[in-house]
Amino acid sequence: VRELCKGLPPEFGTLLSYTRNLKFDETPNYNYCRKLLREVFEQGSYTLDYLYDWTIKQNEGQAANSSSSRGGAAEGGEPSAQHASTRPNAGDSTEASGADARAKAGQ
């Protein structure tokens, strides 16, 4: 677990160790798991914008296909400005609280 999580926040190692030690029929403590991941989110100064890496890449792929079918060359490795908020932003103090995030998500 230590080697697998090298370079990651320690909460990932804690989470993997916790889940690895669960018995087959044991129900995980989901609140504990969410707490660990929430700590990483808050310490990393991420913004809850409901944009995820896989949807950004999917949207960029669709945009590239769309522009190439029109003869444009919209290739590039940098994310667009509208998606920049998915990256950590230490200067951003406008993070949504957990209650706000759940309300937005309709939970």
Backbone bond lengths (Angstrom), bond angles and torsions (degrees), N, CA, C in turn:
res aa  C-N    CA-C-N  psi(-1)  N-CA   C-N-CA  omega(-1)  CA-C   N-CA-C  phi
1 V - - - 1.449 - - 1.525 109.44 -
2 R 1.314 116.78 -39.69 1.466 120.87 -179.07 1.525 110.74 -60.63
3 E 1.325 117.00 -45.81 1.465 121.21 -179.95 1.526 111.32 -67.29
4 L 1.307 116.63 -39.60 1.463 121.76 -179.88 1.525 111.74 -63.75
5 C 1.312 116.47 -35.92 1.471 121.57 -175.78 1.526 113.41 -99.48
6 K 1.320 117.17 12.41 1.460 120.42 -179.95 1.528 109.21 -59.67
7 G 1.328 116.08 129.64 1.448 121.38 179.06 1.523 114.11 87.93
8 L 1.314 117.53 -3.25 1.464 122.01 179.16 1.528 109.57 -104.34
9 P 1.314 117.07 161.70 1.465 118.96 175.38 1.535 110.27 -57.82
10 P 1.327 118.12 146.66 1.466 121.42 -175.73 1.526 113.42 -61.31
11 E 1.320 118.01 -22.12 1.470 120.56 179.89 1.526 112.04 -62.00
12 F 1.332 117.47 -29.69 1.462 119.72 178.15 1.525 110.80 -66.10
13 G 1.324 116.79 -41.82 1.460 120.40 176.46 1.514 111.71 -64.47
14 T 1.320 116.02 -40.71 1.468 120.91 177.65 1.520 110.18 -61.47
15 L 1.330 116.58 -44.98 1.463 121.01 -179.89 1.526 111.31 -63.66
16 L 1.327 117.29 -44.55 1.463 119.77 179.05 1.525 111.93 -64.53
17 S 1.321 116.95 -41.85 1.463 119.90 178.02 1.528 110.77 -63.13
18 Y 1.330 115.63 -42.46 1.464 120.15 179.60 1.532 110.77 -60.79
19 T 1.321 116.91 -49.84 1.467 119.35 -177.57 1.523 111.54 -68.76
20 R 1.309 116.65 -33.55 1.470 120.07 179.50 1.534 111.50 -66.13
21 N 1.328 116.50 -30.50 1.463 120.31 -178.16 1.525 113.93 -88.70
22 L 1.320 117.43 0.06 1.463 119.28 177.45 1.528 110.13 -69.92
23 K 1.309 116.10 143.19 1.467 120.75 172.46 1.528 108.22 -72.63
24 F 1.320 117.70 158.73 1.457 121.86 -176.51 1.524 112.50 -55.89
25 D 1.316 116.21 -42.86 1.469 119.97 -176.13 1.535 113.05 -97.78
26 E 1.331 117.06 8.55 1.456 121.28 -178.97 1.535 110.57 -83.26
27 T 1.306 116.22 133.97 1.461 121.20 177.54 1.525 109.24 -82.03
28 P 1.330 117.08 127.44 1.462 119.10 179.71 1.524 111.63 -66.96
29 N 1.299 116.42 153.59 1.457 122.23 173.37 1.528 106.33 -85.73
30 Y 1.329 115.35 91.63 1.459 120.53 -175.03 1.527 112.16 -63.65
31 N 1.318 117.09 -32.43 1.468 119.34 178.04 1.527 110.72 -63.08
32 Y 1.320 116.54 -40.55 1.460 120.91 177.76 1.537 110.42 -63.68
33 C 1.326 117.11 -44.93 1.467 121.30 -179.73 1.527 110.78 -62.68
34 R 1.331 116.82 -44.79 1.469 120.44 178.09 1.524 111.04 -62.78
35 K 1.339 116.20 -38.31 1.468 120.52 179.66 1.523 110.39 -61.51
36 L 1.328 117.06 -44.02 1.461 120.37 178.73 1.528 111.36 -60.36
37 L 1.322 116.80 -46.01 1.451 120.46 -178.62 1.528 111.53 -70.23
38 R 1.316 116.88 -34.89 1.462 120.54 177.99 1.533 110.02 -64.64
39 E 1.326 117.08 -38.30 1.465 120.69 178.17 1.529 110.96 -60.57
40 V 1.334 116.66 -42.66 1.467 120.43 178.01 1.524 109.71 -62.88
41 F 1.315 116.39 -43.46 1.459 121.71 -179.65 1.525 110.75 -60.25
42 E 1.325 116.45 -46.89 1.462 120.68 -177.54 1.527 112.11 -70.70
43 Q 1.318 118.01 -39.26 1.464 120.87 179.48 1.524 111.54 -69.67
44 G 1.323 116.86 -28.12 1.459 121.09 -179.71 1.507 112.99 -83.76
45 S 1.317 118.12 -1.38 1.468 122.95 -179.42 1.529 111.95 54.34
46 Y 1.318 116.62 43.93 1.454 121.08 176.11 1.522 108.85 -81.45
47 T 1.312 116.34 158.45 1.453 122.33 176.55 1.516 108.44 -109.54
48 L 1.304 117.06 131.92 1.458 121.36 179.36 1.522 108.25 -80.14
49 D 1.326 115.98 96.10 1.465 120.78 -177.17 1.527 111.96 -117.36
50 Y 1.323 116.54 3.38 1.463 123.07 178.29 1.525 112.66 62.49
51 L 1.329 118.09 19.74 1.452 122.71 172.07 1.522 106.77 -104.32
52 Y 1.300 116.08 130.85 1.457 120.75 -176.57 1.524 109.09 -119.73
53 D 1.329 116.54 155.41 1.463 121.43 -177.26 1.521 111.81 -50.68
54 W 1.332 117.45 -44.05 1.453 119.62 -175.35 1.531 111.66 -70.09
55 T 1.331 118.91 -31.67 1.466 118.97 178.00 1.522 110.75 -77.49
56 I 1.321 117.55 -33.38 1.460 120.34 177.42 1.524 109.72 -64.13
57 K 1.328 116.82 -47.32 1.465 120.23 -179.99 1.522 110.78 -63.22
58 Q 1.330 116.20 -39.37 1.455 120.37 178.69 1.533 109.88 -63.43
59 N 1.335 116.68 -45.05 1.463 120.61 179.57 1.522 111.64 -66.08
60 E 1.320 118.06 -39.27 1.462 121.09 178.00 1.523 110.23 -65.30
61 G 1.320 116.96 -38.62 1.461 121.02 177.49 1.515 111.64 -64.12
62 Q 1.318 116.52 -40.84 1.457 120.51 178.52 1.518 110.41 -67.42
63 A 1.334 117.77 -39.20 1.458 121.27 179.26 1.524 110.47 -65.94
64 A 1.336 116.79 -40.54 1.460 120.34 179.51 1.523 110.24 -65.45
65 N 1.331 116.85 -41.61 1.457 120.23 177.97 1.514 110.72 -64.30
66 S 1.309 116.28 -39.63 1.453 121.58 -179.67 1.521 111.01 -65.27
67 S 1.333 117.54 -46.14 1.458 120.62 -177.97 1.522 111.19 -71.47
68 S 1.336 118.20 -34.25 1.457 119.45 179.85 1.517 110.78 -71.33
69 S 1.328 117.72 -27.55 1.458 119.44 177.56 1.525 110.68 -73.86
70 R 1.346 116.71 -19.15 1.465 121.35 177.09 1.522 110.64 -96.98
71 G 1.305 117.59 2.36 1.458 120.76 178.18 1.515 113.65 92.49
72 G 1.329 119.07 3.45 1.463 122.58 -179.92 1.507 110.63 -84.32
73 A 1.316 116.13 163.25 1.461 120.95 178.53 1.521 107.87 -123.01
74 A 1.309 117.58 78.95 1.471 121.87 -177.19 1.510 110.77 -99.63
75 E 1.317 117.37 53.60 1.453 120.86 177.35 1.516 108.66 -95.61
76 G 1.326 117.06 146.87 1.456 119.91 177.09 1.508 109.48 176.44
77 G 1.336 116.78 151.23 1.438 120.62 -177.40 1.512 114.28 -91.10
78 E 1.317 118.41 -11.25 1.457 120.81 -176.99 1.518 110.75 -88.16
79 P 1.325 117.88 139.71 1.454 119.98 176.44 1.519 109.89 -68.69
80 S 1.318 115.62 152.02 1.459 119.05 179.05 1.518 110.15 -69.45
81 A 1.319 116.41 160.71 1.468 121.19 -176.67 1.519 111.70 -61.61
82 Q 1.331 117.77 -32.37 1.454 118.57 -177.83 1.515 112.36 -68.73
83 H 1.328 117.75 -17.68 1.459 120.57 -179.88 1.515 113.01 -102.87
84 A 1.305 117.86 2.62 1.462 120.95 -175.68 1.518 112.32 -63.16
85 S 1.327 118.55 -22.80 1.461 120.41 -176.36 1.523 112.98 -73.30
86 T 1.329 118.88 -5.98 1.454 119.83 177.00 1.522 111.43 -79.94
87 R 1.303 116.41 -9.94 1.453 120.77 179.03 1.529 109.18 -94.55
88 P 1.336 117.81 156.03 1.462 119.68 179.18 1.521 110.60 -57.19
89 N 1.308 115.58 141.97 1.452 121.10 179.33 1.514 107.61 -139.26
90 A 1.317 115.85 95.01 1.458 120.28 -173.80 1.522 111.80 -63.67
91 G 1.329 119.15 -24.69 1.441 121.27 -178.00 1.513 113.79 -86.51
92 D 1.320 118.77 -4.71 1.459 121.79 -175.97 1.517 109.85 -89.14
93 S 1.307 116.67 116.71 1.460 120.24 -179.84 1.520 111.39 -108.33
94 T 1.341 116.98 18.01 1.457 120.38 -176.76 1.523 111.44 -105.07
95 E 1.318 116.65 35.58 1.461 120.12 -179.64 1.516 110.40 -69.25
96 A 1.334 115.32 144.78 1.452 120.15 176.27 1.518 108.99 -78.65
97 S 1.305 116.76 141.96 1.460 119.70 176.52 1.522 108.86 -74.83
98 G 1.306 117.17 167.76 1.457 121.06 179.13 1.517 111.78 -58.33
99 A 1.341 117.49 -40.29 1.460 120.61 179.83 1.519 110.38 -66.21
100 D 1.340 117.70 -41.22 1.462 120.91 177.84 1.521 110.62 -62.91
101 A 1.330 116.20 -41.95 1.461 120.49 -178.56 1.525 110.31 -64.22
102 R 1.333 117.13 -42.36 1.464 118.81 -179.94 1.520 110.58 -67.66
103 A 1.310 116.99 -35.15 1.467 120.19 179.13 1.517 109.80 -66.07
104 K 1.330 117.32 -42.06 1.452 120.61 178.44 1.529 111.34 -64.22
105 A 1.329 115.54 -38.79 1.452 120.53 -178.40 1.514 112.52 -77.03
106 G 1.322 117.32 -9.26 1.456 120.63 179.25 1.501 114.44 77.85
107 Q 1.333 116.30 25.16 1.463 119.60 -177.89 1.502 110.38 -90.79
